[in-house]
Structures are given as C-alpha cells and as structure tokens.
Amino acid sequence: MAVELEAVPDRTRVGLEESFTLELRADGSADGDPDLSVLEKDFEVLGRSQASQIQVINGDISRTTTWSLSLLARSAGSKTIPPLCIAGDCSAPVAIEVLPAGQDRSAEAGEELLLEVSTQPDQVLVQSQLLYKVRLLTRLNFLQASLSEPEPSGVEVVVQKLGEDRNYETVQNGLRYRVVERLYALFPQQSGRLKIPPLRFAAQVAVRGRAGFDPFNQRTRQLRRHSDEVNIEVLPAPTAAGRFWLPANDLQLDDDWQQQPPQLTVGEPATRTISMHASGVPAAQLPVLAINIPEGVKSYPDQPSREDRSDDSGVRGTLQQKL
C-alpha cells in the first residue's frame, strides 16, 4: 500500500547560523525510515525524533508517522530540500532561502542574539597586556548554550581569564538586552602578528507553538554565532642592555621597614617584607629583587610568594619577599 509523504519546514526563510525544523509526515504504514543522506550536501542534521499515531474510526485503522528534523544550512543562498523517500514513496521538494550570516535581522529574528569582541590597546609590546573583551547580548532564554575560548595563534601567548562573568542589562538600537561579559588578559611572548580567530557560540532555544508554550511537546531550534577575527601587531621590546624589561602600566614598591622602622637587637631575629605591585603584568613575570645585606648581618630569605588579582583594567601582579 502506497504511503503519502509530506515535508513541511517551520520556515522557508532562515539565517545561515539559525536552525529550522523540518517535519516529514507519512500517512499509512511506512516500511522503514526515510533516507536522510540526501540532505547532507546542503544541510547539517543536528537532531531527529520520531512519533507515531494510530486511529481507529468505524473499524478503519489509520497510521501516521512523523519525523522531526533539526536542520542547519551549510551555506547561504537558494537551497532545495530534496525529495525524502521511503521504499520508493517520496515527498515533494521544498525551496528554502538561506540568508548570509548577520543579515537575518528581520522582524522574525529581531536582533535577538549578538556576539561582540573588542581589544585594548590596538598595538602592544612584547609581554605587555592586551585586554580581550567578549560580550554576548541576547533577548532569548537558552535551554543550552556554549561559548568557545580564545585560541590565539601567530605568536606565543599567555591567556588569563579575569574573574567571573559579568551579567547586566543594556539598551542598544532601542532594544533591551541581557548581557554576559567576559574579560581575558593576553600576554604575547614574541613580536609579530597576533591572530585571535572568531569565537563560536551555540545555543538551543524553545520554539513557541500556536498554542503557546507546551512543556510536554517542546520544539527547539539551534542558533549559532561567530565573532569577528582580531589581528594585533606585537612590537619588539626596546633595546635596554643590562636592564630588566617590565612593561607595567604602574609599578609600586612597599618596604615595611620604611613604614615602621624596627629597633634591632644584636642576636635577635627581625623580619623584613618587601612587596612589588605591578599593574598590567602577572606575578609570574615579576623579577626577584636582589637585596644587599650589610656586614655583620646574616640573612635567611624565604621563598618569594606571588599573587594575581584582576579588575576591569586587567591583571595586577604582586611579588612578596620576606627575609
């Protein structure tokens, strides 16, 4: 007995980075599953589910099987969902218009998700701090979401994530967004061209049906965004023979003996603490100080301790020496 197959997408105009749902409905006793390999050329199958329904009316039995496919286009342009077949029975082809990334900002999309990155400064010296800020602006509620980490290339780089993510609200182009902000400090160890490839964000959101939100029959769609690529020129350190290169924004030395001069007694130990604080430089990069000891005094230095703290201006490294 022939099976009627019908393929129906939830939208025929979609963005390149946004999934859509294709339902394939089979009226009759379908012998097997549809061949989905014909979709692979133009679409990525993110997920699939299957549901069956049997009705008995006046002794007549009817059977309906529905396959729900979550699809993501591989490229922009006019695409065609080819006929999907089961044992020789096929659905009709369906035309889909896929808009380029960043251009699906119609009333339907509504600027619902933005991924922005920025750097400061535009040019850096070897070992100096480059701030890399990531902002995700959304008007959606995510069921699942993931964001890749920066993976710089071109020169050797030390990457530090600064603190916890910040969450706040902002208004942009007349629309109110929830914002997740993440900050990184990058320290290039070589001169040359530093490249930070685009970050990748993926999220799953619920789709409201005509009857509103139904937690027992929830449909979802997949959203993807890519940030812009960043390229930074890293300049070599200035020539300074015999001097230590420390590209700090601010440098401070504290000596507790200068703040509270001790009263020393022959034969009795006393502890001196010297601290170095550097803005824009991690503690691991700070040099251990060479402290001259006068004659008649024995010195027993402790192992130096290092600590990093961070705020919106970046890393502040501290090196503490006790002797």
C-alpha atoms as a printed R data frame, in Angstrom:
    type eleno elety resid chain resno       x      y      z
1   ATOM     1    CA   MET     A     1   0.000  0.000  0.000
2   ATOM     2    CA   ALA     A     2   1.397  3.437 -1.000
3   ATOM     3    CA   VAL     A     3   2.432  5.876  1.701
4   ATOM     4    CA   GLU     A     4   1.824  9.612  1.360
5   ATOM     5    CA   LEU     A     5   4.865 11.615  2.365
6   ATOM     6    CA   GLU     A     6   4.796 15.372  3.008
7   ATOM     7    CA   ALA     A     7   7.800 17.520  4.049
8   ATOM     8    CA   VAL     A     8   6.902 20.779  5.828
9   ATOM     9    CA   PRO     A     9   9.503 23.254  7.221
10  ATOM    10    CA   ASP     A    10   8.572 25.625 10.051
11  ATOM    11    CA   ARG     A    11  10.098 28.479  7.982
12  ATOM    12    CA   THR     A    12  11.199 28.861  4.373
13  ATOM    13    CA   ARG     A    13  13.457 31.883  5.028
14  ATOM    14    CA   VAL     A    14  16.187 31.324  7.615
15  ATOM    15    CA   GLY     A    15  19.580 32.684  8.644
16  ATOM    16    CA   LEU     A    16  22.788 30.815  7.965
17  ATOM    17    CA   GLU     A    17  23.522 30.490 11.691
18  ATOM    18    CA   GLU     A    18  19.989 29.516 12.721
19  ATOM    19    CA   SER     A    19  18.456 26.050 12.601
20  ATOM    20    CA   PHE     A    20  14.944 25.268 11.456
21  ATOM    21    CA   THR     A    21  12.645 22.288 11.865
22  ATOM    22    CA   LEU     A    22  11.536 20.059  9.004
23  ATOM    23    CA   GLU     A    23   8.657 17.672  9.660
24  ATOM    24    CA   LEU     A    24   8.267 14.652  7.397
25  ATOM    25    CA   ARG     A    25   4.806 13.135  7.746
26  ATOM    26    CA   ALA     A    26   3.938  9.673  6.477
27  ATOM    27    CA   ASP     A    27   0.238  8.764  6.206
28  ATOM    28    CA   GLY     A    28  -0.020  4.987  6.019
29  ATOM    29    CA   SER     A    29   2.138  2.078  7.101
30  ATOM    30    CA   ALA     A    30   5.691  3.289  6.422
31  ATOM    31    CA   ASP     A    31   8.071  0.392  5.855
32  ATOM    32    CA   GLY     A    32  11.349  1.684  7.284
33  ATOM    33    CA   ASP     A    33  12.908  5.110  7.819
34  ATOM    34    CA   PRO     A    34  13.491  7.928  5.314
35  ATOM    35    CA   ASP     A    35  16.871  8.228  3.621
36  ATOM    36    CA   LEU     A    36  18.369 11.399  5.125
37  ATOM    37    CA   SER     A    37  21.730 11.164  3.356
38  ATOM    38    CA   VAL     A    38  20.332 13.309  0.508
39  ATOM    39    CA   LEU     A    39  20.260 16.254  2.941
40  ATOM    40    CA   GLU     A    40  23.963 16.167  3.782
41  ATOM    41    CA   LYS     A    41  25.122 18.188  0.775
42  ATOM    42    CA   ASP     A    42  23.376 21.424  1.818
43  ATOM    43    CA   PHE     A    43  22.239 20.820  5.410
44  ATOM    44    CA   GLU     A    44  23.593 19.554  8.709
45  ATOM    45    CA   VAL     A    45  21.189 17.322 10.650
46  ATOM    46    CA   LEU     A    46  21.506 18.496 14.262
47  ATOM    47    CA   GLY     A    47  18.840 16.201 15.699
48  ATOM    48    CA   ARG     A    48  15.901 13.986 14.891
49  ATOM    49    CA   SER     A    49  12.897 12.496 16.672
50  ATOM    50    CA   GLN     A    50  10.040 10.227 15.643
51  ATOM    51    CA   ALA     A    51   6.419  9.919 16.755
52  ATOM    52    CA   SER     A    52   3.642  7.547 15.646
53  ATOM    53    CA   GLN     A    53  -0.130  7.805 15.958
54  ATOM    54    CA   ILE     A    54  -2.806  5.169 15.284
55  ATOM    55    CA   GLN     A    55  -6.505  5.992 14.933
56  ATOM    56    CA   VAL     A    56  -9.457  3.594 14.695
57  ATOM    57    CA   ILE     A    57 -12.611  5.150 13.194
58  ATOM    58    CA   ASN     A    58 -15.620  2.881 12.418
59  ATOM    59    CA   GLY     A    59 -13.334 -0.090 12.326
60  ATOM    60    CA   ASP     A    60 -10.867  1.522  9.925
61  ATOM    61    CA   ILE     A    61  -7.293  1.783 11.173
62  ATOM    62    CA   SER     A    62  -5.109  4.701 10.071
63  ATOM    63    CA   ARG     A    63  -1.480  5.187 10.964
64  ATOM    64    CA   THR     A    64   0.621  8.369 10.858
65  ATOM    65    CA   THR     A    65   4.373  8.601 11.475
66  ATOM    66    CA   THR     A    66   6.133 11.945 11.836
67  ATOM    67    CA   TRP     A    67   9.872 12.544 11.754
68  ATOM    68    CA   SER     A    68  11.041 15.912 13.140
69  ATOM    69    CA   LEU     A    69  14.444 17.016 11.876
70  ATOM    70    CA   SER     A    70  16.500 19.963 13.144
71  ATOM    71    CA   LEU     A    71  18.486 21.286 10.163
72  ATOM    72    CA   LEU     A    72  21.234 23.886  9.771
73  ATOM    73    CA   ALA     A    73  22.239 25.143  6.325
74  ATOM    74    CA   ARG     A    74  25.895 24.757  5.362
75  ATOM    75    CA   SER     A    75  25.982 27.877  3.167
76  ATOM    76    CA   ALA     A    76  23.830 30.859  2.191
77  ATOM    77    CA   GLY     A    77  21.715 31.076 -0.958
78  ATOM    78    CA   SER     A    78  18.673 29.440 -2.520
79  ATOM    79    CA   LYS     A    79  18.528 25.822 -1.380
80  ATOM    80    CA   THR     A    80  16.205 22.921 -2.048
81  ATOM    81    CA   ILE     A    81  15.236 20.198  0.368
82  ATOM    82    CA   PRO     A    82  15.287 17.210 -1.993
83  ATOM    83    CA   PRO     A    83  12.565 14.526 -2.044
84  ATOM    84    CA   LEU     A    84  12.764 12.293  1.008
85  ATOM    85    CA   CYS     A    85  11.853  8.704  0.206
86  ATOM    86    CA   ILE     A    86  10.733  5.539  1.985
87  ATOM    87    CA   ALA     A    87  10.664  2.375 -0.112
88  ATOM    88    CA   GLY     A    88  10.005  4.270 -3.325
89  ATOM    89    CA   ASP     A    89   7.455  6.729 -1.935
90  ATOM    90    CA   CYS     A    90   8.799 10.312 -1.893
91  ATOM    91    CA   SER     A    91   7.876 13.766 -0.654
92  ATOM    92    CA   ALA     A    92   7.874 16.825 -2.910
93  ATOM    93    CA   PRO     A    93  10.976 19.090 -2.931
94  ATOM    94    CA   VAL     A    94  10.834 22.249 -0.791
95  ATOM    95    CA   ALA     A    95  12.582 25.567 -1.541
96  ATOM    96    CA   ILE     A    96  14.485 27.272  1.332
97  ATOM    97    CA   GLU     A    97  16.075 30.740  1.246
98  ATOM    98    CA   VAL     A    98  19.186 30.923  3.453
99  ATOM    99    CA   LEU     A    99  20.322 34.454  4.299
100 ATOM   100    CA   PRO     A   100  24.036 35.236  4.840
101 ATOM   101    CA   ALA     A   101  25.326 35.347  8.415
102 ATOM   102    CA   GLY     A   102  24.442 38.616 10.103
103 ATOM   103    CA   GLN     A   103  21.725 39.525  7.590
104 ATOM   104    CA   ASP     A   104  18.863 37.586  9.136
105 ATOM   105    CA   ARG     A   105  17.673 40.561 11.137
106 ATOM   106    CA   SER     A   106  14.066 40.695 10.028
107 ATOM   107    CA   ALA     A   107  11.166 41.191 12.417
108 ATOM   108    CA   GLU     A   108  11.258 37.441 12.996
109 ATOM   109    CA   ALA     A   109  14.891 37.433 14.077
110 ATOM   110    CA   GLY     A   110  14.634 40.876 15.689
111 ATOM   111    CA   GLU     A   111  18.328 41.265 16.570
112 ATOM   112    CA   GLU     A   112  17.753 38.573 19.154
113 ATOM   113    CA   LEU     A   113  21.364 37.468 19.623
114 ATOM   114    CA   LEU     A   114  24.654 39.374 19.173
115 ATOM   115    CA   LEU     A   115  28.247 38.314 19.830
116 ATOM   116    CA   GLU     A   116  30.803 41.124 20.077
117 ATOM   117    CA   VAL     A   117  34.554 41.203 20.807
118 ATOM   118    CA   SER     A   118  36.916 44.134 21.366
119 ATOM   119    CA   THR     A   119  40.582 44.627 22.290
120 ATOM   120    CA   GLN     A   120  42.573 47.306 24.096
121 ATOM   121    CA   PRO     A   121  45.047 48.689 23.099
122 ATOM   122    CA   ASP     A   122  45.263 48.359 19.304
123 ATOM   123    CA   GLN     A   123  49.014 47.736 19.418
124 ATOM   124    CA   VAL     A   124  51.139 46.097 22.137
125 ATOM   125    CA   LEU     A   125  54.762 45.439 23.052
126 ATOM   126    CA   VAL     A   126  56.197 42.007 23.817
127 ATOM   127    CA   GLN     A   127  54.979 40.718 27.231
128 ATOM   128    CA   SER     A   128  52.618 43.667 27.720
129 ATOM   129    CA   GLN     A   129  48.922 43.215 28.475
130 ATOM   130    CA   LEU     A   130  46.228 43.024 25.796
131 ATOM   131    CA   LEU     A   131  42.646 43.086 27.094
132 ATOM   132    CA   TYR     A   132  40.197 40.956 25.090
133 ATOM   133    CA   LYS     A   133  36.539 41.603 25.970
134 ATOM   134    CA   VAL     A   134  33.661 39.333 24.891
135 ATOM   135    CA   ARG     A   135  30.026 40.468 25.082
136 ATOM   136    CA   LEU     A   136  27.015 38.259 24.400
137 ATOM   137    CA   LEU     A   137  23.791 40.262 24.048
138 ATOM   138    CA   THR     A   138  20.523 38.344 23.949
139 ATOM   139    CA   ARG     A   139  16.771 38.685 24.254
140 ATOM   140    CA   LEU     A   140  16.285 34.898 24.382
141 ATOM   141    CA   ASN     A   141  16.100 32.259 27.098
142 ATOM   142    CA   PHE     A   142  18.548 29.447 26.361
143 ATOM   143    CA   LEU     A   143  17.885 25.795 27.104
144 ATOM   144    CA   GLN     A   144  21.557 25.019 26.436
145 ATOM   145    CA   ALA     A   145  24.450 27.237 25.410
146 ATOM   146    CA   SER     A   146  28.213 27.043 24.863
147 ATOM   147    CA   LEU     A   147  30.924 29.579 24.022
148 ATOM   148    CA   SER     A   148  34.419 28.668 22.828
149 ATOM   149    CA   GLU     A   149  37.593 30.029 24.418
150 ATOM   150    CA   PRO     A   150  40.035 32.336 22.576
151 ATOM   151    CA   GLU     A   151  42.756 30.362 20.775
152 ATOM   152    CA   PRO     A   152  45.365 32.925 19.638
153 ATOM   153    CA   SER     A   153  47.957 31.995 17.045
154 ATOM   154    CA   GLY     A   154  50.868 33.559 15.165
155 ATOM   155    CA   VAL     A   155  52.989 34.205 18.265
156 ATOM   156    CA   GLU     A   156  53.303 32.515 21.649
157 ATOM   157    CA   VAL     A   157  50.677 33.947 24.024
158 ATOM   158    CA   VAL     A   158  49.801 33.500 27.712
159 ATOM   159    CA   VAL     A   159  45.997 33.767 28.210
160 ATOM   160    CA   GLN     A   160  44.347 34.540 31.560
161 ATOM   161    CA   LYS     A   161  40.601 34.751 32.184
162 ATOM   162    CA   LEU     A   162  39.898 37.681 34.517
163 ATOM   163    CA   GLY     A   163  37.396 36.993 37.282
164 ATOM   164    CA   GLU     A   164  33.830 35.796 36.855
165 ATOM   165    CA   ASP     A   165  31.449 36.694 34.039
166 ATOM   166    CA   ARG     A   166  29.533 39.961 34.485
167 ATOM   167    CA   ASN     A   167  25.757 39.974 33.967
168 ATOM   168    CA   TYR     A   168  23.780 43.159 33.361
169 ATOM   169    CA   GLU     A   169  21.218 44.766 31.041
170 ATOM   170    CA   THR     A   170  21.670 47.370 28.325
171 ATOM   171    CA   VAL     A   171  19.652 49.105 25.609
172 ATOM   172    CA   GLN     A   172  21.012 49.023 22.053
173 ATOM   173    CA   ASN     A   173  19.205 50.334 18.948
174 ATOM   174    CA   GLY     A   174  16.069 50.736 21.034
175 ATOM   175    CA   LEU     A   175  16.075 47.099 22.197
176 ATOM   176    CA   ARG     A   176  16.761 45.877 25.747
177 ATOM   177    CA   TYR     A   177  19.276 43.064 26.053
178 ATOM   178    CA   ARG     A   178  20.618 40.854 28.777
179 ATOM   179    CA   VAL     A   179  24.422 40.923 28.594
180 ATOM   180    CA   VAL     A   180  27.048 38.374 29.609
181 ATOM   181    CA   GLU     A   181  30.513 39.934 29.573
182 ATOM   182    CA   ARG     A   182  33.773 38.001 29.797
183 ATOM   183    CA   LEU     A   183  37.262 39.514 30.021
184 ATOM   184    CA   TYR     A   184  40.646 37.995 29.170
185 ATOM   185    CA   ALA     A   185  44.213 39.275 29.505
186 ATOM   186    CA   LEU     A   186  46.625 38.149 26.785
187 ATOM   187    CA   PHE     A   187  50.406 38.449 27.134
188 ATOM   188    CA   PRO     A   188  52.268 37.879 23.827
189 ATOM   189    CA   GLN     A   189  55.751 36.467 24.392
190 ATOM   190    CA   GLN     A   190  57.070 37.190 20.893
191 ATOM   191    CA   SER     A   191  56.879 40.018 18.391
192 ATOM   192    CA   GLY     A   192  54.911 39.521 15.186
193 ATOM   193    CA   ARG     A   193  51.290 39.228 14.054
194 ATOM   194    CA   LEU     A   194  48.889 38.016 16.739
195 ATOM   195    CA   LYS     A   195  45.680 36.467 15.385
196 ATOM   196    CA   ILE     A   196  42.606 35.688 17.510
197 ATOM   197    CA   PRO     A   197  40.199 33.561 15.424
198 ATOM   198    CA   PRO     A   198  36.413 34.068 15.736
199 ATOM   199    CA   LEU     A   199  34.765 32.713 18.872
200 ATOM   200    CA   ARG     A   200  31.936 30.222 18.344
201 ATOM   201    CA   PHE     A   201  28.650 30.412 20.240
202 ATOM   202    CA   ALA     A   202  25.878 27.806 20.006
203 ATOM   203    CA   ALA     A   203  22.539 27.823 21.818
204 ATOM   204    CA   GLN     A   204  19.315 25.872 21.875
205 ATOM   205    CA   VAL     A   205  16.088 27.811 22.408
206 ATOM   206    CA   ALA     A   206  12.481 26.741 22.743
207 ATOM   207    CA   VAL     A   207  10.052 27.487 19.920
208 ATOM   208    CA   ARG     A   208   6.577 28.640 20.862
209 ATOM   209    CA   GLY     A   209   3.799 26.897 19.006
210 ATOM   210    CA   ARG     A   210   0.492 28.420 18.031
211 ATOM   211    CA   ALA     A   211  -0.987 27.282 21.324
212 ATOM   212    CA   GLY     A   212   1.873 28.825 23.318
213 ATOM   213    CA   PHE     A   213   4.411 27.030 25.475
214 ATOM   214    CA   ASP     A   214   3.837 23.297 25.881
215 ATOM   215    CA   PRO     A   215   6.441 21.657 28.146
216 ATOM   216    CA   PHE     A   216   5.279 18.164 27.125
217 ATOM   217    CA   ASN     A   217   5.731 18.731 23.392
218 ATOM   218    CA   GLN     A   218   8.584 21.198 23.292
219 ATOM   219    CA   ARG     A   219  10.192 22.101 19.983
220 ATOM   220    CA   THR     A   220  13.602 23.712 19.823
221 ATOM   221    CA   ARG     A   221  15.829 25.476 17.346
222 ATOM   222    CA   GLN     A   222  19.579 25.864 17.245
223 ATOM   223    CA   LEU     A   223  21.311 29.238 16.983
224 ATOM   224    CA   ARG     A   224  24.958 29.829 16.135
225 ATOM   225    CA   ARG     A   225  27.034 32.997 16.050
226 ATOM   226    CA   HIS     A   226  30.671 33.760 15.232
227 ATOM   227    CA   SER     A   227  32.563 36.835 16.433
228 ATOM   228    CA   ASP     A   228  34.903 38.884 14.263
229 ATOM   229    CA   GLU     A   229  38.528 37.849 13.845
230 ATOM   230    CA   VAL     A   230  41.071 40.092 15.590
231 ATOM   231    CA   ASN     A   231  44.602 40.834 14.367
232 ATOM   232    CA   ILE     A   232  47.119 42.724 16.524
233 ATOM   233    CA   GLU     A   233  50.678 43.812 15.775
234 ATOM   234    CA   VAL     A   234  53.073 42.894 18.598
235 ATOM   235    CA   LEU     A   235  56.153 45.145 18.665
236 ATOM   236    CA   PRO     A   236  59.569 44.026 19.992
237 ATOM   237    CA   ALA     A   237  60.816 45.295 23.344
238 ATOM   238    CA   PRO     A   238  63.031 48.403 23.263
239 ATOM   239    CA   THR     A   239  66.755 47.742 23.435
240 ATOM   240    CA   ALA     A   240  67.912 48.223 27.033
241 ATOM   241    CA   ALA     A   241  71.220 46.482 27.659
242 ATOM   242    CA   GLY     A   242  71.590 45.241 31.204
243 ATOM   243    CA   ARG     A   243  68.085 46.313 32.238
244 ATOM   244    CA   PHE     A   244  65.073 44.105 33.008
245 ATOM   245    CA   TRP     A   245  62.110 44.534 30.624
246 ATOM   246    CA   LEU     A   246  58.915 45.026 32.632
247 ATOM   247    CA   PRO     A   247  56.031 46.575 30.574
248 ATOM   248    CA   ALA     A   248  53.869 47.559 33.553
249 ATOM   249    CA   ASN     A   249  51.223 50.282 33.458
250 ATOM   250    CA   ASP     A   250  52.079 51.137 37.053
251 ATOM   251    CA   LEU     A   251  54.770 49.883 39.454
252 ATOM   252    CA   GLN     A   252  54.895 50.218 43.224
253 ATOM   253    CA   LEU     A   253  57.408 49.011 45.857
254 ATOM   254    CA   ASP     A   254  56.488 48.679 49.544
255 ATOM   255    CA   ASP     A   255  59.028 48.128 52.332
256 ATOM   256    CA   ASP     A   256  57.587 47.608 55.810
257 ATOM   257    CA   TRP     A   257  60.881 48.797 57.377
258 ATOM   258    CA   GLN     A   258  60.388 52.186 55.697
259 ATOM   259    CA   GLN     A   259  56.833 52.421 57.034
260 ATOM   260    CA   GLN     A   260  57.701 51.236 60.559
261 ATOM   261    CA   PRO     A   261  61.477 51.300 61.166
262 ATOM   262    CA   PRO     A   262  62.355 48.459 63.574
263 ATOM   263    CA   GLN     A   263  64.514 48.598 66.680
264 ATOM   264    CA   LEU     A   264  67.162 45.919 66.080
265 ATOM   265    CA   THR     A   265  68.895 43.997 68.870
266 ATOM   266    CA   VAL     A   266  72.088 42.008 68.465
267 ATOM   267    CA   GLY     A   267  71.338 38.269 68.333
268 ATOM   268    CA   GLU     A   268  67.575 38.687 67.920
269 ATOM   269    CA   PRO     A   269  65.932 37.946 64.538
270 ATOM   270    CA   ALA     A   270  63.809 40.506 62.703
271 ATOM   271    CA   THR     A   271  61.703 40.037 59.551
272 ATOM   272    CA   ARG     A   272  61.694 42.485 56.647
273 ATOM   273    CA   THR     A   273  58.924 42.316 53.989
274 ATOM   274    CA   ILE     A   274  59.268 43.921 50.564
275 ATOM   275    CA   SER     A   275  56.361 43.836 48.101
276 ATOM   276    CA   MET     A   276  56.280 44.685 44.408
277 ATOM   277    CA   HIS     A   277  52.903 45.546 42.807
278 ATOM   278    CA   ALA     A   278  52.635 45.866 39.022
279 ATOM   279    CA   SER     A   279  49.522 46.806 37.047
280 ATOM   280    CA   GLY     A   280  49.181 45.051 33.693
281 ATOM   281    CA   VAL     A   281  51.778 42.386 34.497
282 ATOM   282    CA   PRO     A   282  51.144 38.906 36.004
283 ATOM   283    CA   ALA     A   283  53.036 37.961 39.145
284 ATOM   284    CA   ALA     A   284  54.939 35.207 37.329
285 ATOM   285    CA   GLN     A   285  56.609 37.884 35.207
286 ATOM   286    CA   LEU     A   286  57.944 39.950 38.140
287 ATOM   287    CA   PRO     A   287  61.679 39.645 38.922
288 ATOM   288    CA   VAL     A   288  63.010 38.680 42.335
289 ATOM   289    CA   LEU     A   289  64.775 41.648 43.920
290 ATOM   290    CA   ALA     A   290  68.464 41.465 44.808
291 ATOM   291    CA   ILE     A   291  68.755 42.912 48.321
292 ATOM   292    CA   ASN     A   292  72.183 43.943 49.595
293 ATOM   293    CA   ILE     A   293  72.936 42.822 53.158
294 ATOM   294    CA   PRO     A   294  75.388 44.880 55.278
295 ATOM   295    CA   GLU     A   295  78.362 43.314 57.039
296 ATOM   296    CA   GLY     A   296  77.680 41.819 60.436
297 ATOM   297    CA   VAL     A   297  74.179 40.667 59.464
298 ATOM   298    CA   LYS     A   298  73.088 37.165 58.474
299 ATOM   299    CA   SER     A   299  70.170 36.896 56.029
300 ATOM   300    CA   TYR     A   300  67.702 33.997 55.650
301 ATOM   301    CA   PRO     A   301  65.331 34.787 52.740
302 ATOM   302    CA   ASP     A   302  62.024 32.917 52.385
303 ATOM   303    CA   GLN     A   303  60.787 31.651 49.066
304 ATOM   304    CA   PRO     A   304  59.091 34.617 47.307
305 ATOM   305    CA   SER     A   305  55.275 34.433 47.087
306 ATOM   306    CA   ARG     A   306  53.306 35.549 44.025
307 ATOM   307    CA   GLU     A   307  49.658 36.516 43.673
308 ATOM   308    CA   ASP     A   308  47.458 37.804 40.827
309 ATOM   309    CA   ARG     A   309  44.368 39.950 41.243
310 ATOM   310    CA   SER     A   310  42.203 41.372 38.479
311 ATOM   311    CA   ASP     A   311  39.604 44.029 37.741
312 ATOM   312    CA   ASP     A   312  38.285 45.842 34.650
313 ATOM   313    CA   SER     A   313  41.758 47.293 33.996
314 ATOM   314    CA   GLY     A   314  43.324 43.830 33.837
315 ATOM   315    CA   VAL     A   315  45.860 41.902 35.914
316 ATOM   316    CA   ARG     A   316  47.685 43.288 38.950
317 ATOM   317    CA   GLY     A   317  50.571 41.034 39.977
318 ATOM   318    CA   THR     A   318  52.192 41.061 43.418
319 ATOM   319    CA   LEU     A   319  55.576 39.628 44.399
320 ATOM   320    CA   GLN     A   320  56.348 39.480 48.120
321 ATOM   321    CA   GLN     A   321  59.792 38.758 49.583
322 ATOM   322    CA   LYS     A   322  60.449 38.104 53.268
323 ATOM   323    CA   LEU     A   323  63.878 37.867 54.848
